[in-house]
């Protein structure tokens, strides 16, 4: 029945994502995608459930799909990248390398009980915001492709940046467990994309906030180039001259 309400071409593209879901989960996934293409305003689960009238389930079932169902987020991302590579191929290559863009964005929240919600410093310089924002901080990454003198961005992943006051993810360090910070999330996004692209040449475009050693150095170690404006407090230096004398330098 779902084929009667979803375009055949869209069904064909979404077939690539079936491996990440079970049978019922895949039906919900198609419903969510269809609803997101139809609802113009800010989407909520209630509106999504109403748009998926062809799925005979209560709105609570749609909520459980997001919160309780077992499906692979990494599987969805990998399937999306594979689909883009198969459809666009060389058009994703720019001067011999893949090109991606990464940025962070805020999503304001009213509830303080949600994981990852906290007060964040606002770097936009907009005085109307009061210098701080309360909500979620998301890192977003997309592949870039030139198109008729412009650029198309194909978002492939977004991940929540946990704050220090309300962390959601932790990593192991010599000092023990510590919350994942901003750079841990943004760097891992690029490295994961690099893996999905077969570890081929990759360049990253980011704004001046990312012109930081914590972001650039781990990527340079993998020969991933970063394209960004220098920050006003940036410091640069030449590589040391190779010592050719006798004894210790």
Buried (B, 14 or more C-beta within 10 A) or exposed (E): EBEEBBEEEEBEEBEBBBEBBEEEBBBBBBBBBBBEEEBEEEBEBEBBBEBBEBBEBEBEBBBEBEEEBEBBEEBBBBBBBEBBBEEBEEEBBBEEBBBBBBBBEBEEBEEEEEEBBBBBEBEEEEEEEEEEBBBBBBBBBBBBBEEEEEEBBBEBBBBBBBBEEBBBBEEEEEEEEEBBBBBBBBBBBBBBBBEBBEEEBBBBBBBEBBBBEEBBEBBEEEEBBBEBEEEEEEEEEEEEEEEEEEEEE
